[in-house]
Amino acid sequence: MKITLASASPRRAKILASLGVDFETRPADCAETSIPDDPEGTVGRNALAKAACVPGRNVLAADTIVWMDGRIYGKPRDLDEAGKFLGELSGRTHIVFTGVAFNGRLKVEKSRVTVRRLDPAAIEEYVSSVRPVDRAGAYDIDESGSKIVERYRGSYENIMGLPLEPLAEWGIVDSRPVGFFDSGWGGLSILKEFWRTCPGEDTLYLADRKNCPYGNRGADEILRISRENTGILLERGAKAVVVACNTATAAAIETLRREYPSVPFIGVEPAVKPAVSDSKTGVVGVIATAGTLGGGHYSRTKGRYASGAKIVASVADGFVGIVESKDRDDILDGTVEWTASDRAAVREVIAPMLDAGCDTIVLGCTHFPHLAPLIEAECGERAKIVDPSRAVALQIARVIEKNGLSADLARPPVRMFMES
């Protein structure tokens, strides 16, 4: 299906090109309207108008605005106006609305965005580097968002001006992702391994930071949260769900499998079995959250695989906070700058385990592999680290292949992130 993109936006064209869509671009030369108290109506009306002013079928059009303090902000007319607007956004939260129209159909998506605090020098530097013709909504945004955006909730492609959800719903692209959720950045340890294992798969990662940490919450509460997260991922089109958290796996995965029998679910559990097999001394350390160590899932795993070993378990809830204090992109890139207090916190947990004779230590929380450089430095040659991330990634690949859901996309994969 050949698509006509009714837009002069290089960003929207770049998104379509990355999705492998066969398309051509034609500018939509029509007046835009603004309905002061109705941001959804504004973007919807403008998207439909843009599509209507380009003749033919399969015309795709979109309109994006910023909504803050009950006011619609459109595209700045010049860079001075753009700088002034960034000053108004600095340190504040707004909503990005995008209307998408295609063959008479209309969808409106929205994302909640919090902008970093920007001093005048940062604003001047940023504005001087942007292309005036390529602003999403009312300001330009770099591909990772790191220069302006502190956090957001919703589709990042929506912030860029062309959300993927309507494109998938209307059959323009098949971008059903493998969905992941965790309380924050922990599950990125599995996500990174999955990218290496299945580089042609689209992914959607939900960081449920409003409920972080999970480890000190009750099982009923974790089940409720896991149901909510699963619903969000399935609404966004996830074809499989990875419960990328040991605590949530223990509390919720069996219930989720019963409630969604057609959806493949993959969970994680402490890698006690390989740790016991690798141990020479028979003394195995397990570091995890209180929720994981106190759950029946861990008890059953330990009873099944560790009958001949001595298990030294240690609660390390503080490790979660250390990881959550770091930048998502730094974690993904492996460029985190660890502090002296981070190293001291790791030493406080690991040193007693080494003194107890542990020669293998299980990372029993998906946050903990991010701290592997510090843990390995503390262990030296005395103990081996057992990280289950790679094994979980391979299991995800097996499950989606078994269910006929594997993809090997020639185009670059779509890697979507959401925060709650």
Stockholm file with secondary structure:
# STOCKHOLM 1.0

chainA/1-420         MKITLASASPRRAKILASLGVDFETRPADCAETSIPDDPEGTVGRNALAKAACVPGRNVLAADTIVWMDGRIYGKPRDLDEAGKFLGELSGRTHIVFTGVAFNGRLKVEKSRVTVRRLDPAAIEEYVSSVRPVDRAGAYDIDESGSKIVERYRGSYENIMGLPLEPLAEWGIVDSRPVGFFDSGWGGLSILKEFWRTCPGEDTLYLADRKNCPYGNRGADEILRISRENTGILLERGAKAVVVACNTATAAAIETLRREYPSVPFIGVEPAVKPAVSDSKTGVVGVIATAGTLGGGHYSRTKGRYASGAKIVASVADGFVGIVESKDRDDILDGTVEWTASDRAAVREVIAPMLDAGCDTIVLGCTHFPHLAPLIEAECGERAKIVDPSRAVALQIARVIEKNGLSADLARPPVRMFMES
#=GR chainA/1-420 SS CCEEECCCCHHHHHHHHHTTCCEEECCCCCCCCCCTTCHHHHHHHHHHHHHHTSCSSSEEEEEEEEEETTEEECCCSSHHHHHHHHHHHTTCEEEEEEEEEETTEEEEEEEEEEECCCCHHHHHHHHHHSCTTCCBTTBCCCSSCTTTEEEEESCHHHHTTCCHHHHHHTTSCCCCCEEEEESSSTTHHHHHHHHHHCTTCCEEEEECGGGCCCTTSCHHHHHHHHHHHHHHHHHTTCSEEEECCHHHHHHHHHHHHHHCTTSCEECCCCCHHHHHHHCSSSEEEEEECHHHHTSHHHHHHHHHHCTTSEEEEEECHHHHHHHHTSCHHHHHHTCCCCCHHHHHHHHHHHHHHHHTTCSEEEECSTTGGGGHHHHHHHHTTSCEEECCHHHHHHHHHHHHHHTTCCCCCSSCCCEEEEEC
#=GC SS_cons         CCEEECCCCHHHHHHHHHTTCCEEECCCCCCCCCCTTCHHHHHHHHHHHHHHTSCSSSEEEEEEEEEETTEEECCCSSHHHHHHHHHHHTTCEEEEEEEEEETTEEEEEEEEEEECCCCHHHHHHHHHHSCTTCCBTTBCCCSSCTTTEEEEESCHHHHTTCCHHHHHHTTSCCCCCEEEEESSSTTHHHHHHHHHHCTTCCEEEEECGGGCCCTTSCHHHHHHHHHHHHHHHHHTTCSEEEECCHHHHHHHHHHHHHHCTTSCEECCCCCHHHHHHHCSSSEEEEEECHHHHTSHHHHHHHHHHCTTSEEEEEECHHHHHHHHTSCHHHHHHTCCCCCHHHHHHHHHHHHHHHHTTCSEEEECSTTGGGGHHHHHHHHTTSCEEECCHHHHHHHHHHHHHHTTCCCCCSSCCCEEEEEC
//
